[in-house]
Amino acid sequence: MWAIDCHESPSERCHCALHGRLYRQRRAPRPRTGARAGAAPDRVGAASLHLHSTTARDRSSCWIINASSRSLRPGSLSGRTVLVAGGAGAVGHAAIQLARWAGARVITTVSGPVKEELARNAGADHVINYRTQDAATEVRALAPGGVDLVVEVAPAVNAALNTAVIAPNGTIAIYSTDGGDELTLPIRAHMVTNTRVQFVLVYTVDPHAKAQAVVDVRAAVADGALTVGEPAGLPVHRFQLDRTADARAAVEAGAVGKVLIDVG
């Protein structure tokens, strides 16, 4: 499970510990549904988005990668197309909002109509249900030249899709291993497109790059670009400490959004 403790204001850096998909919040009052992530006194959104938004930053590029290696800011991704895997998840939600804030056109994949609505609420321009549509065909119809960046949480499952839709000199940024730990890629196809495959783990990211990512995310928070709550595409399920077992059950049942435990 994920345990998140924020020790500073929501617009400042949050110190987060990662252990799964359950959040523990301390010393923070209950936020309004859909409250802006950067609005005091709610620290839930800030903690979560710092965790997800800084997890794909390497020496020269952010999780929402700018091929010119500049910082992420409004307009830095103008003219680019970003494909977000699992747009209704916490990672996908942050990716959609950051990409839109930076000016990108965002395509995302989901597994059903409820998640489709959440992804649209998050700001995705196009949502593809991969269970009822051919994702590669749909993405290519929307982006004939391919997508410039893939934000990927299921690289093994989506390897064929990413190969089919990546644009020349595009990047596949891999954050998680949902669906399998082994990844097989066709060398020739990715050599032709000069694909960059970027694995990301927040704990080993270059410190300077991570610091820049925090600056970028802080700017997005200040602009009100990162929001939480069902109207913003990311439901929040809250439990008091004495209902920890219920919170764990919600996680194991596949609750969509974030599961939080209030501990004081």
C-alpha positions as CSV (number, residue, x, y, z in Angstrom):
1,M,0.0,0.0,0.0
2,W,1.1,3.6,-0.4
3,A,1.6,5.7,2.7
4,I,1.8,9.4,2.2
5,D,2.8,11.9,4.9
6,C,3.0,15.6,4.0
7,H,5.3,17.7,6.2
8,E,5.0,21.0,4.3
9,S,2.4,23.1,2.6
10,P,0.7,21.7,-0.5
11,S,2.6,24.0,-2.8
12,E,5.9,22.8,-1.3
13,R,7.7,19.5,-1.7
14,C,5.9,16.6,0.0
15,H,7.9,13.7,1.5
16,C,6.2,10.5,0.4
17,A,6.8,6.8,1.1
18,L,5.6,4.4,-1.5
19,H,4.3,0.9,-0.6
20,G,1.3,0.2,-2.8
21,R,-2.1,1.8,-3.4
22,L,-3.4,2.9,0.0
23,Y,-2.8,6.4,1.3
24,R,-2.5,7.5,4.9
25,Q,-3.0,11.2,5.6
26,R,-1.9,13.0,8.7
27,R,-2.7,16.4,10.2
28,A,-4.9,17.4,7.3
29,P,-8.6,18.3,7.5
30,R,-11.2,16.7,5.2
31,P,-11.2,18.4,1.8
32,R,-14.3,19.3,-0.2
33,T,-15.1,16.8,-3.0
34,G,-13.2,17.9,-6.1
35,A,-11.1,20.5,-4.2
36,R,-8.2,21.9,-6.0
37,A,-5.0,20.0,-5.3
38,G,-3.1,23.1,-4.4
39,A,-5.7,24.8,-2.3
40,A,-5.0,25.0,1.4
41,P,-5.6,23.3,3.7
42,D,-6.0,20.1,1.5
43,R,-2.8,18.2,1.3
44,V,-4.2,15.1,-0.3
45,G,-3.9,16.2,-3.9
46,A,-0.5,17.8,-3.5
47,A,1.0,14.7,-1.8
48,S,-0.4,12.4,-4.4
49,L,0.5,14.4,-7.5
50,H,4.1,15.0,-6.2
51,L,4.5,11.3,-5.9
52,H,3.2,10.5,-9.4
53,S,4.4,13.6,-11.2
54,T,8.0,13.4,-10.1
55,T,8.3,9.7,-10.8
56,A,9.2,10.1,-14.4
57,R,12.0,12.6,-14.5
58,D,15.5,11.7,-15.6
59,R,18.6,13.7,-16.4
60,S,17.1,15.7,-19.2
61,S,13.4,15.0,-19.4
62,C,10.2,14.9,-17.3
63,W,7.7,12.2,-17.0
64,I,5.7,14.3,-19.5
65,I,8.8,14.4,-21.6
66,N,9.8,17.5,-23.6
67,A,12.1,16.3,-26.4
68,S,13.9,19.6,-26.3
69,S,14.8,18.9,-22.6
70,R,13.3,22.1,-21.4
71,S,11.3,22.3,-18.2
72,L,7.6,21.5,-18.2
73,R,5.5,24.6,-18.4
74,P,2.5,26.0,-20.3
75,G,3.2,25.7,-24.0
76,S,6.2,23.4,-23.7
77,L,4.3,20.5,-25.2
78,S,2.3,22.5,-27.8
79,G,2.0,20.6,-31.0
80,R,2.8,17.3,-29.3
81,T,0.5,14.3,-28.8
82,V,0.7,12.3,-25.6
83,L,-0.8,8.8,-25.1
84,V,-1.6,8.0,-21.5
85,A,-2.2,4.3,-20.6
86,G,-5.0,3.9,-18.1
87,G,-6.3,7.5,-17.9
88,A,-8.6,6.7,-15.1
89,G,-5.8,5.7,-12.7
90,A,-3.9,7.9,-10.4
91,V,-0.8,8.0,-12.6
92,G,-2.9,8.5,-15.7
93,H,-4.9,11.3,-14.1
94,A,-1.8,13.2,-13.2
95,A,-0.3,12.6,-16.6
96,I,-3.4,13.9,-18.4
97,Q,-3.6,17.0,-16.4
98,L,0.1,17.9,-16.6
99,A,0.2,17.2,-20.4
100,R,-2.9,19.4,-21.0
101,W,-1.4,22.1,-18.8
102,A,1.8,22.0,-20.9
103,G,-0.3,22.3,-24.1
104,A,-0.3,18.7,-25.4
105,R,-3.1,16.9,-27.1
106,V,-3.9,13.9,-24.9
107,I,-5.2,10.5,-26.0
108,T,-5.8,7.9,-23.3
109,T,-7.0,4.3,-23.0
110,V,-9.5,2.9,-20.5
111,S,-11.4,-0.3,-19.9
112,G,-15.0,0.8,-19.6
113,P,-17.5,3.6,-19.8
114,V,-17.2,4.7,-16.1
115,K,-13.5,5.2,-16.5
116,E,-14.0,6.9,-19.9
117,E,-16.1,9.6,-18.1
118,L,-13.4,10.0,-15.4
119,A,-10.7,10.4,-18.1
120,R,-12.7,13.0,-19.9
121,N,-13.2,14.8,-16.6
122,A,-9.5,14.8,-16.1
123,G,-9.1,16.6,-19.4
124,A,-8.3,14.0,-22.0
125,D,-9.0,15.1,-25.6
126,H,-9.7,11.6,-26.8
127,V,-10.6,8.4,-24.8
128,I,-10.4,4.9,-26.3
129,N,-12.0,1.9,-24.7
130,Y,-9.5,-0.8,-25.5
131,R,-11.9,-3.6,-24.7
132,T,-14.4,-2.5,-27.4
133,Q,-12.1,-0.7,-29.8
134,D,-8.9,-1.5,-31.6
135,A,-6.6,0.8,-29.7
136,A,-3.8,0.9,-32.3
137,T,-6.2,1.7,-35.2
138,E,-8.0,4.4,-33.1
139,V,-4.8,6.1,-32.0
140,R,-3.4,6.1,-35.6
141,A,-6.7,7.6,-36.9
142,L,-6.3,10.4,-34.3
143,A,-2.5,10.8,-34.8
144,P,-1.5,9.6,-38.3
145,G,2.1,10.6,-37.6
146,G,2.2,8.7,-34.3
147,V,2.3,9.9,-30.7
148,D,5.3,11.8,-29.3
149,L,5.2,10.4,-25.8
150,V,3.6,7.4,-24.2
151,V,3.1,7.5,-20.4
152,E,3.1,3.8,-19.7
153,V,2.1,1.7,-16.6
154,A,1.6,-1.6,-18.4
155,P,4.6,-1.9,-20.8
156,A,4.4,-5.7,-21.3
157,V,0.7,-5.7,-22.1
158,N,0.9,-2.6,-24.3
159,A,4.2,-3.4,-26.1
160,A,2.6,-4.1,-29.5
161,L,0.3,-1.0,-29.2
162,N,3.2,1.3,-28.4
163,T,5.3,-0.1,-31.2
164,A,2.4,0.5,-33.6
165,V,1.7,4.1,-32.6
166,I,5.0,5.7,-31.5
167,A,6.1,8.6,-33.7
168,P,9.7,9.0,-35.0
169,N,11.9,10.1,-32.1
170,G,9.1,9.5,-29.7
171,T,9.6,8.4,-26.1
172,I,7.9,5.6,-24.0
173,A,8.2,6.5,-20.3
174,I,7.6,3.5,-18.2
175,Y,6.5,3.9,-14.6
176,S,5.0,0.6,-13.5
177,T,4.8,-3.1,-14.3
178,D,1.1,-3.8,-14.4
179,G,0.4,-6.9,-16.4
180,G,3.8,-8.5,-16.3
181,D,7.5,-8.1,-15.5
182,E,9.0,-9.1,-18.8
183,L,9.1,-6.7,-21.7
184,T,9.9,-7.8,-25.3
185,L,10.4,-5.1,-28.0
186,P,11.0,-5.5,-31.8
187,I,14.4,-4.0,-32.2
188,R,14.1,-3.1,-35.9
189,A,10.8,-1.3,-35.5
190,H,12.1,0.9,-32.7
191,M,15.4,1.4,-34.4
192,V,13.6,2.8,-37.4
193,T,11.7,5.3,-35.3
194,N,14.6,6.1,-33.0
195,T,12.4,5.3,-30.0
196,R,13.6,6.2,-26.6
197,V,12.4,3.8,-23.8
198,Q,12.8,5.5,-20.5
199,F,12.4,3.5,-17.3
200,V,11.6,5.6,-14.2
201,L,12.0,5.1,-10.4
202,V,11.7,8.2,-8.3
203,Y,14.3,7.0,-5.7
204,T,17.1,6.7,-8.3
205,V,16.2,9.7,-10.5
206,D,19.0,12.3,-10.8
207,P,18.6,14.7,-7.9
208,H,18.8,17.8,-10.1
209,A,16.2,16.4,-12.5
210,K,13.9,15.5,-9.6
211,A,14.3,19.0,-8.1
212,Q,13.3,20.5,-11.5
213,A,10.3,18.2,-11.7
214,V,9.2,19.4,-8.3
215,V,9.5,23.0,-9.5
216,D,7.4,22.1,-12.6
217,V,4.7,20.4,-10.6
218,R,4.6,23.2,-8.0
219,A,4.0,25.6,-10.9
220,A,1.1,23.4,-12.2
221,V,-0.4,23.4,-8.7
222,A,-0.1,27.2,-8.4
223,D,-1.9,27.5,-11.8
224,G,-4.7,25.2,-10.5
225,A,-4.0,22.7,-13.2
226,L,-4.0,19.6,-10.9
227,T,-7.3,18.7,-9.3
228,V,-8.8,15.8,-7.5
229,G,-12.3,14.5,-6.8
230,E,-14.7,12.7,-9.1
231,P,-15.7,15.9,-11.0
232,A,-12.0,16.2,-11.8
233,G,-11.6,12.6,-12.8
234,L,-10.1,11.1,-9.7
235,P,-12.6,9.9,-7.0
236,V,-11.4,10.0,-3.4
237,H,-12.5,7.3,-1.0
238,R,-11.9,8.3,2.7
239,F,-12.0,6.1,5.8
240,Q,-11.4,6.9,9.5
241,L,-8.6,5.0,11.2
242,D,-10.9,2.5,12.9
243,R,-12.1,1.5,9.4
244,T,-8.6,0.6,8.1
245,A,-9.8,-3.0,7.3
246,D,-12.6,-1.5,5.1
247,A,-10.1,0.7,3.3
248,R,-7.9,-2.3,2.6
249,A,-10.9,-4.2,1.3
250,A,-11.7,-1.3,-1.0
251,V,-8.2,-1.4,-2.4
252,E,-8.3,-5.1,-2.9
253,A,-11.7,-4.8,-4.6
254,G,-10.2,-2.5,-7.2
255,A,-11.6,0.8,-6.1
256,V,-11.2,3.4,-8.8
257,G,-9.4,6.5,-7.6
258,K,-7.6,7.0,-4.3
259,V,-8.3,5.3,-1.0
260,L,-7.3,7.4,2.0
261,I,-7.2,6.8,5.8
262,D,-7.5,9.8,8.1
263,V,-5.3,9.2,11.2
264,G,-5.7,12.4,13.2
